[in-house]
């Protein structure tokens, strides 16, 4: 209708433009956030799928106050002082032990004749002689002197199967019964007990050690094994068993002309002096003694 004043009146509409603009702005921000989020996720997945070799090393600066962990070294670590292991048992040596020094009184004689094995003496008698040992030729010094010259007086000799240095043996020494009294020419004086009382011990020194023996038996025998008085004492140079020793001891005690009161046991060392006796064919006069020191 016409304005009474003659002017047209404009129609008023409600103001809707401002709320619409706000909604559009919020929507745009939301879309931008979604897009950024999707881009971040894609970038993260892509980084995880890259090989390790393509990832550049990350350098970390260590503060001066921090103690860095030492890198492993290829050089050998210094050895600590370990507890020394226990020493193993020594291996037995196959080399023979060195021989002891020769007795001073025998050393010069040994230099003259290395067949010397010792010295035999009985205090207060004529028996005071070297003893020779030639196992490869037992009778040699029964016809030769110390200078290896022929001599009817000869020397005293150690039986070939005797070991002068082994304990528990019987050292059997042979010598001629000379009418002159030399060698074992005075040995049969021991047939009398009174003579034994004056001379009850025998001295025999090997090259390396002195020795003293107490007479245990004085007896007559035969070496052919025939008759009740026959006893082959020369077969008992080394008794290996108790039974062998019992045979030896019982026979020399049985045949002894008198009891000296000296006893013995298996393992003792003996010396036996043997010389010819003319009481019977193949007769022998024998003195057996036990080592006492």
Secondary structure, 3 states (H helix, E strand, C coil): CCCCCCCCCCCCCCCCHHHHHHHHHHHHHHHHHHHHHHHHHHHHHHHHHCCHHHCCCCCCCCCCCCCCCCCCCCCCCCCCCCCCCCCCCCCCCCCCCCCCCCCHHHHHHHHHCCCEEEEEECCCCCCEEEEECCCCCCCHHHCECCCCCECCCCCEEECCCCCCCCCCCEEEEECCECCCCCECCCHHHHHCHHHHHHCCEEEEEECCCCCEEEEEEEEEEECCCCCCCECCHHHCCCCCCHHHHHHHHHHHHHHECCCCCCCCCCCCCEEEEEEEECCCCCEEEEEEEEECC
